[in-house]
Structures are given as C-alpha cells and as structure tokens.
Amino acid sequence: MNKTYLLITSFLLVFITELNAQQSGVAINTDGSAPDANAMLDVKSTNKGFLLPRMTQFQRLALTPVNGLLVYETSTNRLYQYQDGAWQYFINNSFWTKSATRDRLYNGNDSIGIGTSTPDEKLHVVGKIKVSDRIDAGGIVSATGLSTSGALFVNGTSFTQGSSIFQGNITGNSDAEIGGLVTSNTGMVINDAAGTLTYKNAGVDKGFVQLSGDDLRLGTYSSNTDGRFIVRVGGSNRMTVYPNGNVGIGTTSEPAAKLHVEGIAAFGEVVTQEVTNPTTGSTNNLIPLCYGNVNDAGSLIRGTNNVSVTKESSSEVSYGRYFLIHCPGITATSIIVATINYAFYAIETGSFFIGAVYDSPGKAKVRILSNTSNGTGSYYGAFSFIIYK
C-alpha cells in the first residue's frame, strides 16, 4: 500500500512540475485536446457539468473570502459571488427570460425596487428618475409631484392624480400645449399680471381671455379680422359685437349703428340714467328727467316715481290758476313740454292753449289758458308733460 501511495505522489509531482514548466493551463477532457491558450482550467464534456463547491449559508458566511470567489449556497439555492467586500447573488432564470423574438430580457411576474427592498409596483423607484429622452406612458400617469424641463405630452383622455382629474395642483413655469380636452373638478389659476388664455384655429390666434393689470379683456385677436364677439345664453345669440365695433342686442343681422337693440330697452331710474348724443346742438341726455299724466284735480294718474304735482291756486283772477310740477334735476335750461287733455270752463267758441315754464330749481309751472272774444282766463284741466334735462 505504501508503495502505491509513493507511486501516485511521484506521478503528481511530475505532473505538477510539467504544468509549471508549460505555464499553459490544465485541460480536463476525454478527447485529449489541449487547454485553451487563455484558460488556466479548460473543462470539456458532452455529458457532464461543472459543479461549484456547495455549502450552507452558515458555512458560506464562515469563509474568509476574496473578491471573485464563487460558491453555491444550498440554504437558499443561490449562486454567490464575493464582490467588492460583500457577497452578491446572481439573479436566476426564473426572474429574467430572454425574448424569443427580440434581443431583450423580460420579467412578467415580479417587481423591481430601486432604492427600496419592498417594491409594490412593477418598477418602484425611491428617488429621482432622469431621462435624456421622452417618457411614453400608454396608461395613466399618477404623481404627487411631476416636474419636467421639456414638453409633457398626454395622448389619453385624462391626466390623473389620484382618482380625480387634476386632483392636485399643476404648475407651469413656461408654455404648455395640450391637444386634448382639459377638465378640472376644482378650478384653474393663471397667476400673471398679463396672463392670457388663447384660442387658436389651425395655428392662428383667434380669441383670448386676458388679464391686463386689474382689467379683464375678452375678445378676438387682430389677426382675426372677420371674427365677432358673441354672448350666447340659452342656446341663442343674445349680444353680438362686430369687427367694426357695432353692437347688436337681440338682432339677427349686422347693425348699422353703434348700438342696435331689437326689443324694449329699459334704463331703470330715469333721473340717474342717461343716453347721450354727442352731436353738436343736440341734448346730451335723451332720457327724460320725468314725465306724467295729470288730471284736473292735480293728481298724477301715471308717470315716473320721482315726480309729484300740486294745484297751486283756486283764484279766478286772470292767469291765477296753475299747476306746479316737482321733479329733481329741473333747471332753467331744461326742455319742458306739456299738452292739453281737456279743460273746464270752456267757451264753445273759444280756444285753449297750455304754457309750461321753469319756475325754480326742481320745479316747473304749467298753466292752461284761453283767449276768446269773451276774455282771457286761466283754467284747470287735464294735461300730460315730459321734461328733459
């Protein structure tokens, strides 16, 4: 037996000495081929594999490893490599599979965590993600904060945060272009002294809503020479402003004047409202100060609510009878018009006429007179009046 050991030892010494002399590596095979020139160990077989040292996790951790050491751990069935002062295990083929049609790896079941050991999505990144090109999302993009220095394209029907469209704030520090519908369940804020919401057609500016300091502008651009500004309520056009500045209210065709109202126009309290005409020689206020219809007793039958009438005299002395109209705003330059409805004490062959003149600030005097062959007199009677400023 000792002779056998001695023989084997001698053979190994000769073999090792020969290997050291050749410095070309070791080949383990059955066909007698030399080892590859770049390999210290060249194992070749068609019916056997290469088996690494196998050990438990306890045994692996008890080693004093160097970088590059390979072992197979039986506790977790993982292939480990000692790298940069720490054990790292290889991801096996149950995690990643090569595509049969493209040169890609894919994973259909598991999640990847970057910056986290417990990913709860297919890709879970704790920290920033930076890309040099665009990110295309075929589904919903959901984020508590989304920042981009380039363009943000949304090709779907919604850009969602949480379960509601625009549930959070979206802040733009530069221009943004959205080709689809924008819906907000709360509101939209443009914070700029000259913030503008522009409407385009085929890339041409057509209409806008703009803040100009404290003023709000709403209208069409100068590039839109044919566009009208239309106020539409209840499915119908109610007011239209034409490019020449003419305004039509209730009209169906372009008005020939600056303002064309089709229907009744009410101006509220006439004493405080004015319709002006700047033409030289015309009164500026086309709305009367007051008007009314008065009976022979001096009672106002109908008229504006800012007027009252008093029957000032019962004397039958010539020219003694008159009515006094109280109306705020009457001055010496006011236009006062009165017409007779009927008069008492009429002489069949006589004729009556009415006189209306300024009396004092806020007052006008009205007399009904008769000039006949039987004499001249002042009478009570019913009349109507209208007074302009």
BELTA-V90549 format. One line per field, one symbol per residue. phi: phi as a letter, one per 20 degrees, with the letter a starting at -180 (. if undefined). psi: psi as a letter, one per 40 degrees, with the letter a starting at -180 (. if undefined). burial: + if it has 24 or more other ideal C-beta (glycine too) atoms within 12 Angstrom, else -. A space follows every 10 residues. Layout:
BEGIN
phi = ???
psi = ???
burial = ???
END
This chain:
BEGIN
phi = .fffffffff ffffffffff ffldodddbd dmfffffedf ccdcadbbdd dfgdbfffff fefdecgofd bdeefdlced ceblnbfcde feffeccfff dcecebcdcd ddddnbecfd cgccddpedc cecfdddece ddbebccbed fddceeebdd cmdcflfded ddebfccced fdccecacdd dafcfcdddc clndfdcbcc ecmeeddbrd effdfdfdec edcmncfdbc degenfdddm edcffedfcc depedddmff fddcdecfff ndffdeeffa bacdefenef fbqfedcbcc eebdfefgme eaddedbgof cfdfecccce eacelfegee cdbccccfda gnccdccddc ccfepdbdce aebcbbcdf
psi = dddddddddd dddddddddd ddfeihhhae eeiiiidehd hhhhieeiih hihhiidddd eeigiihehh ihhedefihi hhhfeihhih hieedhhhie digiiihedi ihhheieghe idhhhhaihh ieaihhheah hhiehhhhea ihhheaeihh haeihfdaih hheaiihhea hhhhecihhh gidfhhhhhi hfehhdiihi hgbeihihai idegeeiihh hhhfeihdhh hideeihhhe ieihieidhh hhahhheahd deiihihehh eiidhehidi iihhieeehh diaieeiihi hdieieihfd hiihhhhheh ieeihhhiih diiifhhdei iiiihhihdi heiihhihih gieeihihii iiiiihhi.
burial = ---------- ---------- ---------- ---------- ---------- ---------+ ---------+ +++----+++ ------+--- ---------- ---------- ---------- ---------- ---------- ---------- -+-+---+++ ----++---+ -------+-- ---------- -------+-- ------++-- --------++ +------++- --------++ ++----+++- +--------- ---------+ +--------- ----+-++++ ++++-+-+-+ --++-++-+- +--------- ++++++++++ ---+++++++ --+------- -+-++++-+- -+++++++++ ------++++ +++++++++
END
